[in-house]
Amino acid sequence: MKITLLGKMLIIGLTGLLLSAAARADDLLDTVKQRGTLQIALEGTFPPFNYKAADGQLEGYDVDVAKAVAAKLGVKAEFVTTEWSGIIAGLQAKRYDVIVNQVAITPEREKALDFSPPYTYSTAQLIQRKDDSRQFKSLDELKGHKLGVSLGSNYNDMAKSVPGIDVKTYPGAPEYLRDLASGRLDAALNDRLMLAYLIKTSNLPLRTGANVGTDQDQMGIPFRKGNPKFAKAIADAIDQLKQDGTLTKISDKWFGIDVSKPIQ
């Protein structure tokens, strides 16, 4: 009887140790280190943040930041392109490790995901046609008008929070910019950091409108909850990239300003 009881205790103890070891091995940091790559999701159609150059290679602010973060973790960056509308669902389904695609840190998203410290600060801004003399100064002034946004974006949520706006959703910026230029929309809503780039490269008769964000958007790198070691490692990586000037250099390369710091 004593031997049987002792045996049971040993089995329970060993099982606990094995479960504890398995729990430690399940942390995303261990998985990433063992694999040697950080699997990073982005759209690949979101210039100047991430897009494919003429040679088919991914370029952009997010791409450079992602590579720098992976290097701080001691692994290589492995990119996965996917549409924005399903990018968070793909993360939760473990199709990749993180998203580096200007994902705003919001209370709703923080309920389901963990985030790195912010690496981009911005606010929302309207886009209008050059020949449109109307000056929409707020979202309230767009009630009864058609406003284009990207499906699933925080700008979509912002626009729909104002009753009376006819919100039209699109797969991405190129589609709604074309509709805006052709007169099928009255305005569009996007991040202020990319508007100048979009207008410059689209060759469409568009202009920037009013800033309509009440708060600064803070963009971070989301990942699945339950990975404390990875959370610390990626927070340390972002902090180091800020301290050593890497994020400032990447920001200046793409925007001419430091977008990794809060807007003054």
PAZADREN-849464 format. One record per residue (C-alpha): y, x negated, z. Coordinates in steps of 0.25 Angstrom, whole numbers, plus 5000, padded with zeros to 4 digits. Each point is the difference from the previous one (the first is absolute). Example, Ala and Ser with C-alpha at 12.3 -4.5 7.8 and 13.67 -1.06 7.14 Angstrom:
<nodes>
498249515031;501449944998;
</nodes>
This chain:
<nodes>
500050005000;501049895004;499649934987;500350124991;501350025007;500449864998;499650014986;500850124998;501249935006;499849884991;500050094988;501250075004;500749875002;499649944987;500450134993;501450005006;500249854996;499550034985;501050125000;501149925005;499749894990;500050104989;501350075004;500749865000;499449974986;500550134995;501449965002;500750004986;500549855003;498549965001;499750074987;501149944993;499849865005;498550014996;500350054986;501149904998;500950104994;501050115004;499850124991;501450064997;500350134994;501250034992;500450084988;500349894990;501050094993;501249995010;501049904996;500649925005;499050015012;498749994992;499750014986;499349934988;500749904992;499849984985;498849915003;499350105009;500349935013;500550085012;501449965004;501150055009;500650005014;498750065006;499149914993;500749875005;500150065014;498550045000;499649864995;500849935011;499450095010;498649974995;500349855001;500550015014;498650075003;499349884993;499450094989;500350034986;500750134995;499150094992;500850124993;499550144998;500950094991;500050155003;500950124998;500950025012;499550155002;498749955004;500349865006;500050045015;498750084998;499449874994;500449925012;499350105010;498850004991;499949855002;500249974985;501049885004;500549945012;501550034999;501150064992;501249914996;500850104992;501350045007;499350095010;501050065009;499750005015;500050145005;499650075012;499050094992;499449884993;499949925014;499150115005;498949964990;500349864997;500549875006;501249924994;500549865000;501449975004;501050044989;500249914988;501050084993;501150095004;500750104990;500550144999;499950124990;501050014988;500250104989;500049974985;500750084990;500449994985;501249924996;500650124993;499850105012;501450015007;499450075012;500049925013;498950045009;500349945013;498850055008;498750074998;500650135005;500950004987;498750004992;499650145004;499750084988;499949874991;498749924995;499749875007;499049914996;499149925009;498749925001;498850085004;499649975014;501249915003;500850015013;501250044990;499150124996;499950045015;501549985002;500450084988;499050125004;500650005014;501350064994;499850154996;500550044987;499849874992;499150014988;499149885002;499349954988;498949905003;499549894991;499049885000;501149905000;501449964997;499949984985;499650154998;501150065008;501049904994;499750054986;500150145004;501349975007;500649934988;499650124991;500650105009;498850075006;500449955014;501450005007;499749885008;498949915005;499749945014;499549865003;500249875008;501449944998;499449864999;499350034987;501050094993;500949894994;498749944995;499550134994;501350034993;500149864994;498650004995;499850144995;501150004990;500350145003;501450065002;499950015016;500949965012;499849995015;500550115008;500250025015;499249945011;499450125007;499149945010;500450035015;499249895005;499649864995;498550004994;499249905006;498849954991;498849945006;498549974997;499150115004;498549985004;498950085007;500150025015;499049935009;500349864996;500849935011;499749864996;500450034986;501350075005;500449885008;499749904988;500850084990;501250025010;500049855002;499949974985;501350094998;500749945011;499749864995;500450034986;501450055005;500249885009;499649904990;500950064989;498950054991;500450145000;501549974998;499649914987;499150114994;501150115003;501149914993;499149984988;499850154997;501350065006;501049905002;500150045015;499149995012;499350145000;499149955012;501150025010;500650135004;501250054992;501349975007;
</nodes>
